[in-house]
Amino acid sequence: MVKRQFDLSNKVAIITGSSKGIGAAMARGLAEFGAKVVISSRKQEAVDAVVEALKKDGLEATGIACHVGDPEQLKNLVTETVARYGGIDILINNAATNPVYDGIEKMNAEIFDKIMNVNVRACFLLANLCHPEMVRRGGGSIINIASVEGMRPSTGLSLYSVSKAALVMLSKTQAKEWGPVGIRSNSICPGLVKTKFSSALWQNEKLLAHLTKQLPSGRIAMPEEMAGLAVFLASGASSYCTGQTFTADGGYLIAG
């Protein structure tokens, strides 16, 4: 009974920013539990490489390039997904950016707009586009990939932290307003994960040593360690979970 709750057969999932890192790991996780996954990132060759690897292992996937900062490309992502698979059941908003590592006083309007457009506006727009398709299918699951930085900011990640805090509240708002039509929305807040996106942090040996010394886990995470939580939230196993914020941070939020 419990095992069947994790079954994602015949479910269609869009995962943005899934050509590498956390997004790719989550896409593989969902595919291994039976979902048809749409791999998406800015470059078609990048998504095609992930699709090829998944199909080689007998998993169902397709690749649709999309720059989430472009509303027209978001519309195309949804339209193409429905054309290929007939609908949408799961959306994982994972694509994000953080172009500058510096204090908030060093930020300007251009940087603010770039971070907010990708990290918040795109998630809002894409979920709204998926909404009618999920309603038509009888419901769905939205998973917004936020960050522990949106709950406890670190020096140098200023506007990134602000954007991730906004994403947590977006999840709660979606959950409250869309619950009556069967759509659940939750946030995942990873801690430091060893990806290209976070390389400026974990490649700094002094900083990494300082961080891991404070963590109860004593180490940073690998992308695959985020996949199980995504499968849970995408599946019926989490049918009574909505508007919640799930952390996978090795104990960062309880560290000194």
C-alpha positions as CSV (number, residue, x, y, z in Angstrom):
1,M,0.0,0.0,0.0
2,V,2.6,2.5,1.0
3,K,4.9,1.5,-1.9
4,R,2.1,2.2,-4.4
5,Q,1.7,5.8,-3.0
6,F,5.1,6.6,-4.5
7,D,4.1,5.4,-8.0
8,L,4.3,8.1,-10.6
9,S,3.3,6.1,-13.6
10,N,1.4,8.1,-16.2
11,K,2.3,11.3,-14.4
12,V,3.9,14.1,-16.4
13,A,6.5,16.3,-14.8
14,I,8.2,19.5,-15.9
15,I,11.5,20.2,-14.2
16,T,13.2,23.5,-15.0
17,G,17.0,23.9,-14.7
18,S,17.3,20.1,-15.0
19,S,20.3,19.7,-17.4
20,K,22.6,19.3,-14.3
21,G,22.8,19.4,-10.6
22,I,19.8,19.2,-8.3
23,G,17.4,19.4,-11.2
24,A,18.9,16.5,-13.1
25,A,19.0,14.4,-10.0
26,M,15.3,15.1,-9.3
27,A,14.3,14.4,-12.9
28,R,16.0,11.0,-12.7
29,G,14.3,10.3,-9.4
30,L,10.9,11.0,-10.7
31,A,11.6,9.0,-13.9
32,E,12.7,6.0,-11.9
33,F,9.3,6.0,-10.1
34,G,7.5,6.0,-13.5
35,A,7.0,9.7,-14.4
36,K,7.4,11.1,-17.9
37,V,9.8,13.9,-17.3
38,V,10.4,17.0,-19.3
39,I,14.0,18.1,-19.1
40,S,14.4,21.9,-19.5
41,S,17.2,24.4,-19.4
42,R,18.4,27.2,-21.7
43,K,20.4,25.1,-24.2
44,Q,18.8,22.3,-26.3
45,E,22.1,20.3,-26.5
46,A,22.3,20.3,-22.7
47,V,18.8,18.9,-22.2
48,D,19.2,16.4,-25.0
49,A,22.3,14.9,-23.2
50,V,20.2,14.3,-20.1
51,V,17.3,12.9,-22.0
52,E,19.7,10.5,-23.9
53,A,21.1,9.3,-20.5
54,L,17.7,8.7,-19.1
55,K,16.4,6.9,-22.2
56,K,19.5,4.7,-22.2
57,D,18.3,3.4,-18.8
58,G,14.8,2.7,-20.0
59,L,13.3,5.9,-18.6
60,E,10.8,8.2,-20.3
61,A,12.0,11.7,-21.0
62,T,11.9,14.5,-23.5
63,G,13.9,17.7,-23.7
64,I,12.5,21.2,-24.3
65,A,14.9,24.2,-24.1
66,C,13.6,27.2,-22.2
67,H,15.0,30.3,-20.7
68,V,12.7,30.8,-17.8
69,G,13.3,34.6,-17.8
70,D,11.4,34.8,-21.1
71,P,7.6,34.6,-20.7
72,E,7.1,33.4,-24.3
73,Q,9.5,30.5,-23.8
74,L,7.6,29.5,-20.7
75,K,4.4,29.4,-22.7
76,N,6.1,27.3,-25.3
77,L,7.4,24.9,-22.6
78,V,3.9,24.3,-21.4
79,T,2.4,24.1,-24.9
80,E,5.0,21.6,-26.1
81,T,4.7,19.5,-23.0
82,V,0.9,19.1,-23.4
83,A,1.4,18.4,-27.1
84,R,3.9,15.6,-26.4
85,Y,2.4,14.1,-23.3
86,G,-1.2,15.2,-23.1
87,G,-1.0,17.2,-19.8
88,I,0.9,18.2,-16.8
89,D,0.7,16.8,-13.3
90,I,4.0,17.9,-11.6
91,L,6.0,21.1,-11.8
92,I,9.4,21.5,-10.2
93,N,10.6,25.1,-10.3
94,N,14.3,24.6,-9.9
95,A,16.0,27.1,-12.3
96,A,17.7,29.9,-10.4
97,T,20.5,32.5,-10.7
98,N,22.8,34.3,-8.4
99,P,25.2,36.4,-10.6
100,V,26.9,38.3,-7.8
101,Y,28.3,37.2,-4.4
102,D,28.5,40.4,-2.5
103,G,26.9,42.6,0.1
104,I,23.4,44.0,-0.5
105,E,24.6,47.6,-0.7
106,K,26.6,46.6,-3.7
107,M,23.5,45.4,-5.6
108,N,21.8,47.6,-8.2
109,A,18.4,47.6,-10.0
110,E,19.7,45.5,-12.9
111,I,21.0,42.7,-10.6
112,F,17.8,42.9,-8.6
113,D,15.6,42.5,-11.7
114,K,17.7,39.6,-13.0
115,I,17.5,37.6,-9.8
116,M,13.8,38.3,-9.2
117,N,12.8,37.5,-12.8
118,V,14.5,34.1,-12.8
119,N,14.1,33.1,-9.1
120,V,10.5,34.4,-8.5
121,R,8.7,35.8,-11.4
122,A,9.4,32.8,-13.7
123,C,8.1,30.4,-11.0
124,F,4.9,32.4,-10.6
125,L,4.3,32.6,-14.4
126,L,5.1,29.0,-15.1
127,A,2.8,27.7,-12.3
128,N,0.0,29.9,-13.6
129,L,0.5,28.4,-17.0
130,C,0.4,24.9,-15.6
131,H,-2.6,25.6,-13.4
132,P,-5.4,25.0,-16.0
133,E,-3.6,21.8,-17.2
134,M,-3.4,20.5,-13.6
135,V,-7.1,21.4,-13.0
136,R,-8.0,19.5,-16.2
137,R,-6.2,16.4,-14.8
138,G,-7.9,16.6,-11.5
139,G,-5.0,18.2,-9.5
140,G,-1.3,18.4,-9.4
141,S,1.9,19.0,-7.3
142,I,4.1,22.1,-7.5
143,I,7.5,21.9,-5.9
144,N,9.4,25.2,-5.6
145,I,13.1,24.8,-5.0
146,A,13.9,27.5,-2.5
147,S,16.9,27.5,-0.1
148,V,17.9,27.6,3.5
149,E,19.2,31.0,2.6
150,G,15.6,32.2,2.3
151,M,15.2,31.2,6.0
152,R,18.5,32.3,7.4
153,P,20.6,34.6,5.2
154,S,24.3,34.4,4.9
155,T,26.6,37.3,4.1
156,G,27.2,37.7,0.4
157,L,24.0,36.0,-0.8
158,S,21.8,39.0,-0.1
159,L,19.2,39.3,-2.9
160,Y,19.4,35.5,-3.6
161,S,18.2,35.1,0.0
162,V,15.4,37.6,-0.5
163,S,14.2,35.8,-3.7
164,K,14.2,32.4,-2.0
165,A,12.2,33.8,0.9
166,A,9.7,35.1,-1.6
167,L,9.5,31.7,-3.3
168,V,8.6,30.1,0.1
169,M,5.7,32.5,0.4
170,L,4.6,31.9,-3.2
171,S,4.3,28.2,-2.4
172,K,2.1,28.9,0.6
173,T,-0.1,31.3,-1.4
174,Q,-0.5,28.7,-4.2
175,A,-1.3,26.0,-1.7
176,K,-4.0,28.1,0.0
177,E,-5.7,29.4,-3.2
178,W,-5.4,26.2,-5.3
179,G,-6.0,23.6,-2.7
180,P,-9.8,23.5,-3.5
181,V,-9.0,22.4,-7.1
182,G,-6.6,19.7,-6.0
183,I,-3.3,21.4,-6.5
184,R,-0.7,21.1,-3.8
185,S,2.4,23.4,-3.5
186,N,5.4,22.9,-1.3
187,S,8.9,24.3,-1.0
188,I,12.2,22.4,-0.7
189,C,15.0,24.3,0.9
190,P,18.3,22.6,0.3
191,G,21.5,23.5,2.2
192,L,24.8,23.6,0.5
193,V,24.9,21.0,-2.3
194,K,27.9,20.1,-4.4
195,T,26.8,21.6,-7.8
196,K,28.3,23.9,-10.4
197,F,25.8,26.6,-9.2
198,S,27.3,26.6,-5.7
199,S,30.9,26.0,-6.7
200,A,32.1,29.4,-5.5
201,L,31.2,28.2,-2.0
202,W,32.4,24.6,-1.8
203,Q,35.6,25.2,-3.9
204,N,36.7,27.7,-1.3
205,E,38.6,25.3,1.0
206,K,38.7,27.6,4.0
207,L,35.0,28.5,3.8
208,L,34.0,24.8,3.2
209,A,36.0,23.7,6.2
210,H,34.3,26.4,8.3
211,L,30.8,25.3,7.1
212,T,31.3,21.6,7.5
213,K,32.7,22.0,11.0
214,Q,29.5,23.6,12.1
215,L,27.1,21.2,10.4
216,P,25.8,18.3,12.5
217,S,26.1,16.2,9.3
218,G,29.8,17.2,9.0
219,R,29.6,17.5,5.2
220,I,27.8,19.1,2.3
221,A,25.2,17.2,0.2
222,M,25.3,15.6,-3.2
223,P,22.5,16.4,-5.7
224,E,21.1,12.9,-5.5
225,E,20.3,13.5,-1.8
226,M,17.6,16.0,-2.9
227,A,15.8,13.6,-5.2
228,G,14.0,11.5,-2.6
229,L,12.2,14.5,-1.1
230,A,11.1,15.6,-4.6
231,V,9.7,12.1,-5.3
232,F,7.8,12.2,-2.0
233,L,6.3,15.6,-2.7
234,A,5.4,14.8,-6.3
235,S,3.7,11.6,-5.4
236,G,0.6,10.5,-3.5
237,A,2.7,9.7,-0.5
238,S,2.5,13.4,0.4
239,S,-1.2,13.8,-0.5
240,Y,-1.9,15.6,2.8
241,C,1.2,17.9,2.6
242,T,0.7,21.4,1.1
243,G,1.9,24.9,1.9
244,Q,4.9,23.4,3.7
245,T,8.6,24.1,3.7
246,F,10.9,21.1,3.7
247,T,14.5,21.5,4.5
248,A,17.4,19.2,3.5
249,D,20.3,21.0,5.0
250,G,22.4,18.6,7.0
251,G,21.4,20.5,10.1
252,Y,22.4,24.0,8.9
253,L,19.4,25.7,10.5
254,I,20.1,24.2,13.9
255,A,23.9,24.9,13.7
256,G,25.5,27.6,15.7
